[in-house]
């Protein structure tokens, strides 16, 4: 279990006024980190996906002593990391089509096992398939479900930036309601992405009963490293979905990626949890519940909800969505004596100011 540490200083190996042991330090704090995704790629400034991928794959490399192969679906991560004839990857890496990363990963896992048996090797390389939310929740959803159903020995990582960012910020089935994208413009009486659409793929993965499912975020990189390492301790199908804010698509300043990701967790907008064999085993508790309006104000894709012409009914629905997540996943330690969700109290306080 990940040890709870309160860091009072940043950019160092200290907790309060004491040094933490090497075993407790993050992988990125070590001079011997793998650097699987090295410098020279062409990601935008502040790219949450580049940050998430570097932490995730380095953690997997450490957990397997470098014995992994990567399958990468078409998308932002593939495009900015491998502009022909260059590559920023320092490990075996395969580019799949947009929608079949899970299937290619299953094939590689089978081939690696057969080759190891044929050659008498004791170590079988582990397989990670990865893609964005478009290539995962939409185009690649069928192959992904098949990988889960067969329980193939593959870890699938979805870098969730909540739209098709590489092709112009079009809506995906991971785009949250009321968000502006190139295909959900601010027109009509209900501007932004429609309500009642989309998929919650982590819950769908849990319904398959696979060994390990988790959500994570670049807002808590220590937790992200821990979950990837834990996933590699299992065999069979595994799934991790990582929230990776996109400064360009979300309308953020390039230095606020991690701050926005943390706010998504602290509002309950993006619940962080892990599950084994279809049952939730742990959740990341919210330290100080924030009203959802504080999260929306940080993003231009929600500018229509934070100005003078904002629809209070839409804000209330988004706040209710956060409150439901807090209740359903148990993200805070109880409620007050009135039984009212803590997030709703925070929202009402913000409206009174």
N, C-alpha and C positions, 0 to 999 in steps of 0.2 A: 504494500500500500504506500502511496506517495506520502512522505512525511510533510506535515504542515510546517512551513517556515514563514516567518514574517520578516521580509527584507526591508530594512530601514535605510539602506544605501543602495544605489544602483551603479552598475558598471564595475562591480568588484565582487569578490568572493566573501563578503562579510555579511553577517546578520547581526544588526545592532553593533556591538563593539567586539564581536568575536568572529574568528574565521570558521567557516564550515569545512567539514572534512572533504577530501577529494571525491569520495564516493557520493556525496550529497550535491556536488556541483553539477550544473547542467552540462550537457555534451558540448554546447557551443562555447562554454567557458574554458575548455581545454585546448591547449596548443596542438594536441594530437587529434583534433576533430577531423572526420573524414573529408569534409569539404566536397561532398558529392556533387553539388551544384555550385560550380566555381564562378569567379568573376568573369566578366566579358559578355554576359548575356545581355539582351536588349529589352528587359522589362522596363516599364515606366517607373519613374521615381515613386517610392512609397508603395510599390506593388505588394499587396498582401499575399498573393499566390506565390511569388518568388520566396518570400519570407517563410511561408508555411511549408513549401516543398523542401527548402534547405533544412529546416529543423526536422521535418518528418523523415526524410531519407537518411540524413545523418544518424538519427536515432535508430533507424532500422539497420544501418550499416554496423553500428556498434553492437546491436543485439545479436547479429548474425556473424560477427567477425568478418564482415565484408562479403559474405556469400549471398548476394542478392542480384537479381536481374529485374529491370524495369520495363514495363510496357506502358507507353504514353499515348493516350488518345489525341487526335487533332484538337487544337484549341490554343488559347493564349500561352500556356506553359510550353507546349511543343514548339510554337512559332518563335517565341522570344529566346528560347534556349538552344535551338538548333537551326539557325539560318544557314542554309547550305552554302559552302561545304564545312561549316564550323559547328562545334558543339560545346556547350558548357558543362556537360555531364562527364563524370570521371568514373563510370562504371558501365557494365553492359546495359544498353538502352535500345529499345525497339519502338519504332513509331508504328502504331496501328491506325486504322481508319477512325473516323469520328465516333462510330458507334460500336466497335467490336473489341475494345480494349480488354473487357472481361473474358471474352472468348479466346483471344490470343494469349492472355495470361493463363487460362486453363490449359491451353495447348503446350505452353512453355513448361508449366508445372509437370505435366505428364512426360514431356520429353526429358526434362532434367532428372526425373525419377528413373526412367528407363536407362538413360545414359549412365547414371551412377551405378545401377545394378549391373549393367553390362561391363563396366570398367572396374567393378569391385570397390568403388569409392564409398567411404563411410559418410561423407558430407554431401548432402543434396542441396544445391542452391535454392534459396527461397525466392518467391515471385511476388512482386508488387505491381498491380495495375493501377493506373491513375488517370484522372481526367477532370474537367470542369463540370459544373452542374448541367450544362447543356448536353455534353457527351455522356453524362451519367443518368440524370433523371428523365431525359427525353430520348435522344437518339439511341443511347446504349442501354436503355432500361430492360429490354427483353433479354439480351445476352447477360446482363448483370443478374437478373432473376434466375436465369438458367445456371449461372455459376453458383449462386446461393443454393439452389435446389439440389444440385449435384454435390454440394459441399466440397468443391475443389479447393486445393490447398493454395489459395491466393488471398493476399490482403489487397482489397480495393480501397483506394483513397480518393475521395471526391473533394476537390477544392471548390468550395461553394462561394462564388461571388455574385450569385443571385441574378444572373442574366448571361446572354451570349456576348461577352465583352469583345472577343476577338473579331467578330463580324459586324460590330456597330451597335452594341448594347440593345439587342432585342430581348424581349421577354422570354424566360424559360419557365418550366414548371416549378422552379425554386424561387421565382420572383415573388416577393411578399405583396400583399394587397395594397392598392393605392399608390404604389411606387411608379414613378415616371420612367419609361424606357422609350426607345425609338419606335416601338410598336404598341405602346400603351401611353399615348399622348394625353395631354391635359385638355381634353375636349369632352363635351357632353355634361350631363348632370352628375356623373360619377367618374371624374377624371382619374387617370392612372390605371394600374393593373386591377383586373376584376377580382371581386371577392368570390370565394367558393371554388377556386380553381387551384391546380398545383398538386404536388405530391410531397409527403413527408417520408422520404426514402429511408432514414434511419429506423422509423417505426415499421416500415414495410420489410426492411432487412430483419428486424427482430421477429416478425411474423413467420419468417422462414426457419426460425429456430437455430440459426447458425451459431458457432461457438462464441463469437465476439463482435459486438457493435458498439460504437462510441461516437459522440459528437465532441468536437474540440474547437479551438479558436486561436488565432494569432494574438488574441488579447490575453492569453495565459499560456506562454510558450513552455513553461515547465510542465504543465499538465499535458500539453501536446506531446512532448517528448516521452513522458511516462506512458501515455496511452499507446503510442506506436511501439514502444519496447514491449509493453504487455501484449499487444496484438501478435507480436512475433513469437511469443512464448506459446501460442496456440497453433495447432494444425487444423486445416479445414478452411472453409470460407470465413473471411472476416471483412468488416466494413467500417471505415472511419470517415466521417464527414467533417471537414474543417472550414470554419467561417473565415474567408479571406477577403476583406473589403477591397474594392477597386476604386482608387481615387478618381479615375477618369469616368467610370460608369456611374458611380454614386454621387459624384460632385463633391469631392473632399479635397482639402489641402493635402499635399503629399506627405506632410509630417504628422498627420492625424490618424493614420491607418490603425495603429494599435489602440489609440484612445477610443475610436469609434467601435472597434471590436469589443473592448471592455464594456462600453456603454450598452451594447447589444446584450451582453450577459447580465449586467446589473439591472436592466429593466425587465428581464424575463423574456425579451423578444426572441432570444436565441438560447434555449435551454441547453446546458452542458451536462451530459450524463454518460454512463457506460452500462452495457448489458451483456450477460452471458446466457447463451441458449434460450433467448427470448424473454429473459427476466432482467429488469433493471437492478443493478447491484450497487451503484453509487451515483450521486449527483453532486455537481459543484454548487455549493450554497452561495446565495447572493450576499455580499458583505453589507451593502447599504442600498436598499431598493430605490431606484430612480424612476420618476415618471417618464413615460415613453416620449413625451414631448421633448425632453432633453436629448434623446437619441435622434429624433427626427430633425431637430434644428441644426444638426451637424452635417446634413446631407442636402445637396441641391435637388436631388430626385424627389424630395419631400417638401420642397419650398412652397408648394401650393397648400400645404397643411399647417404652415407655421406663420403665414402672413396675416394681414388684416381680413382677407377674404376666406380664411380657413373655415372649413365646415366642422363645427364642433361634434356633429354626429359621427363623422369619420374618425376623428380623434378619440372619441369615446369607444368606438369599435376596436381600434388598435390597442387602446389601453385595456379593454376587456380581453383581447387576445393574450396580452402579456400576463394579466391576472390569472387567466385560465392555465397558462403554462406554469406559473408559480404554484398554483394549487395542484395541478395534475402531476407535476414532477417533484413536488415538495421542495421547492427551491429556497424557501426561507423557514426559519424555525418558528412555525405557528403563526397565529394572528393575535390581535389585541382582544380585550374583553368583549368588544362589540361583535367579534367574529368577522369583521370586515377585512378583506385582503389588504395587506400592507401597501401594495402598489397603488391601489385605488386611493388610499389616504394620501400618498405622495402626489398623485395626479390632482386631487382636489386642492391640496395646498398650493400647487403650482398655478391653478386657475384663480386662486384667491389673491395672488400677488399682483 
